[in-house]
Amino acid sequence: MRLGTQELLIVLLVVVILFGPTQIPKLTKMFGKSIKSFKDGMASEDDQAKGGEDKESKAQDDKD
């Protein structure tokens, strides 16, 4: 599903009407921070998962 030019303009118009032009920079900044924190959380979760796998494989090697 792709958005065309008309749909994007309608969405932007609704956002401007709802939040006003002064609030939009604040909203985009908050949105960017939340995306960054989400990505950081996912990266740390991946690191923890990889660390757990390494410990498990080392434990298996030690038993053999």
C-alpha positions as CSV (number, residue, x, y, z in Angstrom):
1,M,0.0,0.0,0.0
2,R,1.6,3.2,-1.1
3,L,0.6,6.7,-0.4
4,G,0.2,9.1,-3.2
5,T,0.9,12.9,-3.3
6,Q,-2.7,13.8,-2.6
7,E,-2.9,11.5,0.4
8,L,0.3,12.9,1.9
9,L,-0.9,16.4,1.5
10,I,-4.2,15.6,3.2
11,V,-2.4,14.0,6.1
12,L,-0.1,17.0,6.5
13,L,-3.0,19.4,6.3
14,V,-4.8,17.4,9.1
15,V,-1.7,17.4,11.2
16,V,-1.3,21.2,10.8
17,I,-4.9,21.8,11.7
18,L,-4.8,19.5,14.7
19,F,-1.5,20.6,16.2
20,G,-0.8,24.0,14.7
21,P,2.4,25.0,13.0
22,T,4.2,25.8,16.2
23,Q,3.8,22.3,17.7
24,I,5.0,20.3,14.6
25,P,8.7,20.8,15.3
26,K,8.2,19.6,18.9
27,L,6.3,16.6,17.7
28,T,8.9,15.6,15.1
29,K,11.6,15.9,17.7
30,M,9.7,13.7,20.2
31,F,9.0,11.2,17.4
32,G,12.7,11.1,16.4
33,K,13.8,10.5,20.0
34,S,11.3,7.7,20.5
35,I,12.5,6.0,17.3
36,K,16.1,6.3,18.4
37,S,15.4,4.9,21.9
38,F,13.4,2.0,20.3
39,K,16.3,1.2,18.0
40,D,18.8,1.4,20.9
41,G,16.6,-0.9,22.9
42,M,16.4,-3.4,20.1
43,A,20.2,-3.3,19.6
44,S,20.8,-3.9,23.3
45,E,18.3,-6.7,23.3
46,D,20.2,-8.3,20.3
47,D,23.5,-7.9,22.2
48,Q,22.0,-9.6,25.3
49,A,20.6,-12.4,23.1
50,K,24.0,-12.9,21.4
51,G,25.8,-12.8,24.8
52,G,23.5,-15.5,26.1
53,E,24.1,-17.7,23.1
54,D,27.9,-17.3,23.5
55,K,27.7,-18.4,27.2
56,E,25.6,-21.4,26.3
57,S,28.0,-22.6,23.6
58,K,31.0,-22.1,25.9
59,A,29.3,-24.1,28.6
60,Q,28.6,-26.9,26.1
61,D,32.2,-26.9,25.0
62,D,33.4,-27.1,28.6
63,K,31.2,-30.1,29.3
64,D,32.6,-32.0,26.2
